[in-house]
Amino acid sequence: MAMAEISLEIEDLHAQVDGNVILNGVSLAVPGGEVHALMGPNGSGKSTLANVLLGNPAYEITKGRIRFQGEDITGLSPGDRAARGLFLGFQHPEEIPGVSVFSFLRQAMAIRKGIDNFSVLEVRLKIMEWTKRLGMDNRFTERYLNEGFSGGERKRNEILQMALLEPAFAILDETDSGLDIDALKAVGDGIAEVRKDRADLGILVITHYQRMLDYLAPDVVHVLVDGRVVATGGPELAKQVERDGFDAFRSETPVGT
């Protein structure tokens, strides 16, 4: 069987914010169709990496490269990265008063697909299809984006966006943050539902808990400590983290050195 092509490749990435160095040489590669988990303690650089991958201008890359589907995107804007098919599920999705979920989704889908006047009917039909598949109330899309949403609603809305935008690669930044067990299962099941249609979809799940990985069954697990990937392995590595904690990895030799 032929190996899947690398979808996202991070090479010796160093980054800082407000003069503080956060990433100290992160390297990893995710083939299309695989789920990789990036685990690390608070302050290890996980969310910084997510922001850097999507081009947040507050974060400065001082060394290294990011390749997406073979193209060097290190210098591209967030909009250009998104247009190429990169998707970021936020840890804390923000409220946008006055903008309905439906309006937001219609505009985002039009930009993603390069269509100026995306048919309202077509958008509604796609939303109806996916809210049903994700077990969501279709009236959900009439509400203002994330306004008054519970943590679970915000995260399920992120999965709905991922389904409708059909990205080539998804980065899910602590999607399990703040969720109870029922909401966590709903989100995990939603991600699995999206993957049914997208065998080529690569996913990088950023978390510091094993529990989300019980629903996603990652192909590979990376451990990030002090801004560096210090261990890479199979799903059993996540269980080792759960058992021994992250301190057990602080003396590990970083991958690639």
N, C-alpha and C positions, 0 to 999 in steps of 0.2 A: 504493500500500500504506500502510495506517495505521501511524503510528509507535507502538511499544510504550510502554505506560505506564511512568513512572519507578517502579522498585521501591524503591530506596534512594537517598536524597538527603542529602548532607552539606553544610551551609551555614555557612561562615565559622567553623569549629570550632576553638576554642582549649581546650587542656587542660594540666593539670599534675599531677605526682605528687611528693609530699613537698616541695612548694614549688618544684620545678623545672619551669619551663615547657618543654613538649615539642612541642605542636602550636600553630602560630602562624597559624591561619586556613585550615584545609583545606576546600576546596569541591570536590565532584564528585557526579555523578549516574549511576546505573547502571539502565538500563531492564530490565524483565523479559526473560529469554531471552538476555541478552548476557553475555559474559565480559569483565570489565575486569581489567587487571593494574596493580598499584601497585608500582612499583620504586623502590628507594632504597638508599643505603649504610647500613651499620650505624650506629645512633644517629640516624637521620633521623626516627624517630617512627612507623615502620610498625607495629610490634607494639603500641605505645601506642594507635594508631588502632584496631586490632583489639579491644583490651581496652575502649576507650571505647565502641565500637559495641555491644558485648555488655553494657555496664553494670557493669564491674568497679568496685566501690566505692572501690578504692585510687586511682582516677584521677578528678580533679575537673575537670568542664567549667566553664570560666570565661566562655565566650561561644560563641554559635552554637547550631545546632539539628541534630537528626537526625530525618529523616522516613522512615517505612517504610510503603509502600503508602498514602501520603497522610496518615498519622497521625504527629503529633509524639510520638516515643517518648523524647525526651531525658531525661525524669525517671522513666522506667519501670525496674523492677528487672530483673536478668538473667533471672529466671524468667518474668516477663511478656513480655519480648522473645522468649525462646525459644518460649513458648506461641503467640506470633503468627507464628512460622515463621522466625525468625532462627537460623542455625546457624554455629558457629565451630569450624573444624578447627584444633586447637592446634599450635603449633610444637613443643612438647615435652609430649605427652600424659603425664599422671602415672599412676603405678601405683596401683591400688586393691586391696590385698590382701584376700582373703576374699570378694570380689564377682566372680562369674563374668561373662564377657562376655554370656552369655545372660540372666542375671538383670538386668544393667544395661540391656540392650537392651529387655527386656520392660517394665521400669519406665518407661524413657524413652519408648517407643512409647505406653504407656498415658497418660502425661501429655500427650504431643503430641496424641493423638487424643481426649483427654477421656473415656477409658474406664477405670473403676475396676478391673474384673476382665478384663483382656485374656487371651483364651484362650491357654493354653500351646501347644496344637496349632497355632493360627493363627500365633503368633509363630514356632514352629519351621518351619512351612512357608514363611513369608516369608524367614526366615534361610537356609533350604536353597536357596531360589530365588536369593537374592542372593549367597551364598557361591559358588554354581556360576557365576553370571554374572561374578563378579569373580575367578574362578580361585583361590578360597581353599578350604582343607580345612575341611569342616564341623565337625570336632572342635575347631577353633580356638576356638569359642564356649564350650567347656567349661573353658577356662583362666581364671585370674583376670585381671581387666582390666589389661592392659599389663604384668603381672608377668613378668619375664624375656623380654619381647618385644624383638625386634630393632627397629632404627629403621624398617625397611620394614614390619614387622608392625604397629607402632603406627600408621603413617600409613595403611595399608590398612584397619585397623580404623576409623579416622576416616571413610574413604570408605564403609565398610559402614554406619556410623551414619548418614551423610548419606543413603544410599539408603533405609534403613528409616524414618527420621524424616520423610522427604518435606518438607523445609523449603521455604519460599517464596524464601529467599535464603541463600546460603552464603558465608561469609568464610573463606578458606583461608590461614592465617597461616604462611607459609614451609613449606608442605607438602613442599617438595623438600629441606629442611634435613637433612643427614646421610645422604642416600640415594645409593647407588651407581647406576650407569646402569640396571641391571636392575630395581631397586626403583623407580626413578624412572619407568621405562616402565610398570611394573605399576600404579603410582598414577595416572599420566596416563591410561592405558587405562581404569582404574576410573572416573575422573571422567567420561570420555567415555561410558561405559556408562550411568551414572546419567542423563546428559543426554539419552540416547535416549528415555527415558520422560517427560522433563520439559522440554518445549520452552520453558516459561515461566520456568524456573529462572534467576535472576540469580546471578552468581558474581563475587566480588571476590577475585582471587588476589594475595596479597602476597608479594613475592620480591625478591631482588637479583640473580638470575641469569636469563639468557635461556633456559637449557636447559629449564626447566619449560614455558615458553611454546611450545616446539617441539611439545609434545604437546597443548596446549590451544587454540592459535590464537586469541588474544584479539581481540575486536572493537576495543577501545580500550586504550591504554597511558597511564598517568599516571606522572610522575616526581616523587617526594617528596624534597625536600632541605631540611634544617634546619626541618622541621616545616611545610613549605608545598608545595603542588603547583606546580611551576615549569614544567611542560610537559605537554601532552596531545596525543596523536596516534594514528596507526594502529600496526599491528605493526612497521612499519619503525622506530618510535621505540625499541623494545627492542633492535633490532640496532645502532642508533646508540649506545645506552648501552653495549652490549657492546664496541663498537669504540672509543669515545672516553672511557668512564668517566663517573662522576658529576660529577667536577670541572668538566667542560665545561658543566654546567647550572647551576652556582652563581651565575652572573651573569644567568640568565634572569629575565624579569619574571614573577612568579607569575600564574597564570591567574585571571581575575576581578578583577584590580586595574587 
